[in-house]
Amino acid sequence: MSQYIKPCPKSPNCVSSIDNKNDKHYLPAIPYTSSIVEAREKIKEIIGQMPRSKLIEESENYLSFELRSRVFRFVDSLEFYFDDVNKLIQFSSRANSGYGDFGVNKRRMLELIQNFQQSR
């Protein structure tokens, strides 16, 4: 998994399911009960509804997206690793530039997690 999902930097512009649980960057991985294909397609569908989102890379157990902010066109990166053995989606959502993000990445991931869980 670590070869796919990078840990968050020290700056407060990232959230991740692989960071230490006591870290301010941490959010828990997303559980799923469907097939890996269905889980991956649901993540793609949810992010596809987000404005200025673009799928960058896709494999059987990995997705990478870029999202651009509306005004300043800053780029954020979202990565997802599908751990089908444990039925967990590990993730990272980070700003690619700057120090802070005003909580944008954390809010985005909390909304995505909620949408994913409601779609079951």
Contacts in CASP RR format, 6 or more apart in sequence:
PFRMAT RR
TARGET T0000
AUTHOR 0000-0000-0000
METHOD contacts of the structure
MODEL  1
MSQYIKPCPKSPNCVSSIDNKNDKHYLPAIPYTSSIVEAREKIKEIIGQM
PRSKLIEESENYLSFELRSRVFRFVDSLEFYFDDVNKLIQFSSRANSGYG
DFGVNKRRMLELIQNFQQSR
1 18 0 8 1.000
1 81 0 8 1.000
1 83 0 8 1.000
1 90 0 8 1.000
2 18 0 8 1.000
4 61 0 8 1.000
4 62 0 8 1.000
4 79 0 8 1.000
4 81 0 8 1.000
4 90 0 8 1.000
5 16 0 8 1.000
5 17 0 8 1.000
5 18 0 8 1.000
5 79 0 8 1.000
5 81 0 8 1.000
5 90 0 8 1.000
5 91 0 8 1.000
5 92 0 8 1.000
6 79 0 8 1.000
6 92 0 8 1.000
7 16 0 8 1.000
7 18 0 8 1.000
7 19 0 8 1.000
7 92 0 8 1.000
8 14 0 8 1.000
8 15 0 8 1.000
8 16 0 8 1.000
8 19 0 8 1.000
8 23 0 8 1.000
8 25 0 8 1.000
8 92 0 8 1.000
8 94 0 8 1.000
9 94 0 8 1.000
11 95 0 8 1.000
11 98 0 8 1.000
11 99 0 8 1.000
11 100 0 8 1.000
12 24 0 8 1.000
12 25 0 8 1.000
12 99 0 8 1.000
12 100 0 8 1.000
12 101 0 8 1.000
12 103 0 8 1.000
13 94 0 8 1.000
13 95 0 8 1.000
13 98 0 8 1.000
13 99 0 8 1.000
13 100 0 8 1.000
13 101 0 8 1.000
13 103 0 8 1.000
13 105 0 8 1.000
14 25 0 8 1.000
14 92 0 8 1.000
14 93 0 8 1.000
14 94 0 8 1.000
14 95 0 8 1.000
14 101 0 8 1.000
14 105 0 8 1.000
15 25 0 8 1.000
15 26 0 8 1.000
15 27 0 8 1.000
15 92 0 8 1.000
15 93 0 8 1.000
15 94 0 8 1.000
15 105 0 8 1.000
15 106 0 8 1.000
15 109 0 8 1.000
16 25 0 8 1.000
16 26 0 8 1.000
16 27 0 8 1.000
16 91 0 8 1.000
16 92 0 8 1.000
16 93 0 8 1.000
16 94 0 8 1.000
17 26 0 8 1.000
17 27 0 8 1.000
17 28 0 8 1.000
17 29 0 8 1.000
17 30 0 8 1.000
17 88 0 8 1.000
17 89 0 8 1.000
17 90 0 8 1.000
17 91 0 8 1.000
17 92 0 8 1.000
18 90 0 8 1.000
18 92 0 8 1.000
19 25 0 8 1.000
19 26 0 8 1.000
20 26 0 8 1.000
27 91 0 8 1.000
27 106 0 8 1.000
27 109 0 8 1.000
27 110 0 8 1.000
27 113 0 8 1.000
29 83 0 8 1.000
29 88 0 8 1.000
29 89 0 8 1.000
29 90 0 8 1.000
29 91 0 8 1.000
30 88 0 8 1.000
30 89 0 8 1.000
30 91 0 8 1.000
30 113 0 8 1.000
30 116 0 8 1.000
30 117 0 8 1.000
31 87 0 8 1.000
31 88 0 8 1.000
31 89 0 8 1.000
32 38 0 8 1.000
32 39 0 8 1.000
32 82 0 8 1.000
32 87 0 8 1.000
32 88 0 8 1.000
32 89 0 8 1.000
32 116 0 8 1.000
33 87 0 8 1.000
33 120 0 8 1.000
34 42 0 8 1.000
34 120 0 8 1.000
36 60 0 8 1.000
36 61 0 8 1.000
36 82 0 8 1.000
36 84 0 8 1.000
39 82 0 8 1.000
39 89 0 8 1.000
40 58 0 8 1.000
40 61 0 8 1.000
40 63 0 8 1.000
40 80 0 8 1.000
40 82 0 8 1.000
42 116 0 8 1.000
42 119 0 8 1.000
43 63 0 8 1.000
43 80 0 8 1.000
43 89 0 8 1.000
43 112 0 8 1.000
43 116 0 8 1.000
44 55 0 8 1.000
44 58 0 8 1.000
44 63 0 8 1.000
46 112 0 8 1.000
46 115 0 8 1.000
46 116 0 8 1.000
46 119 0 8 1.000
47 53 0 8 1.000
47 55 0 8 1.000
47 65 0 8 1.000
47 67 0 8 1.000
47 78 0 8 1.000
47 112 0 8 1.000
48 55 0 8 1.000
50 67 0 8 1.000
50 108 0 8 1.000
51 70 0 8 1.000
52 67 0 8 1.000
52 68 0 8 1.000
52 69 0 8 1.000
52 70 0 8 1.000
53 65 0 8 1.000
53 66 0 8 1.000
53 67 0 8 1.000
54 65 0 8 1.000
54 66 0 8 1.000
54 67 0 8 1.000
55 63 0 8 1.000
55 64 0 8 1.000
55 65 0 8 1.000
56 64 0 8 1.000
56 65 0 8 1.000
56 66 0 8 1.000
56 77 0 8 1.000
57 63 0 8 1.000
57 64 0 8 1.000
58 64 0 8 1.000
60 82 0 8 1.000
61 81 0 8 1.000
61 82 0 8 1.000
61 83 0 8 1.000
61 84 0 8 1.000
62 79 0 8 1.000
62 80 0 8 1.000
62 81 0 8 1.000
62 82 0 8 1.000
63 78 0 8 1.000
63 79 0 8 1.000
63 80 0 8 1.000
63 82 0 8 1.000
64 77 0 8 1.000
64 78 0 8 1.000
64 79 0 8 1.000
64 80 0 8 1.000
65 77 0 8 1.000
65 78 0 8 1.000
65 79 0 8 1.000
66 75 0 8 1.000
66 76 0 8 1.000
66 77 0 8 1.000
66 78 0 8 1.000
67 75 0 8 1.000
67 76 0 8 1.000
67 78 0 8 1.000
67 108 0 8 1.000
68 74 0 8 1.000
68 75 0 8 1.000
68 76 0 8 1.000
69 76 0 8 1.000
69 104 0 8 1.000
74 95 0 8 1.000
74 96 0 8 1.000
74 97 0 8 1.000
74 98 0 8 1.000
75 95 0 8 1.000
75 96 0 8 1.000
75 97 0 8 1.000
76 93 0 8 1.000
76 94 0 8 1.000
76 95 0 8 1.000
76 96 0 8 1.000
76 101 0 8 1.000
76 104 0 8 1.000
76 105 0 8 1.000
76 108 0 8 1.000
77 92 0 8 1.000
77 93 0 8 1.000
77 94 0 8 1.000
77 96 0 8 1.000
78 91 0 8 1.000
78 92 0 8 1.000
78 93 0 8 1.000
78 108 0 8 1.000
79 91 0 8 1.000
79 92 0 8 1.000
79 93 0 8 1.000
80 89 0 8 1.000
80 90 0 8 1.000
80 91 0 8 1.000
81 89 0 8 1.000
81 90 0 8 1.000
81 91 0 8 1.000
82 89 0 8 1.000
83 89 0 8 1.000
83 90 0 8 1.000
89 116 0 8 1.000
91 109 0 8 1.000
93 105 0 8 1.000
93 106 0 8 1.000
93 108 0 8 1.000
93 109 0 8 1.000
94 105 0 8 1.000
95 101 0 8 1.000
95 104 0 8 1.000
95 105 0 8 1.000
END
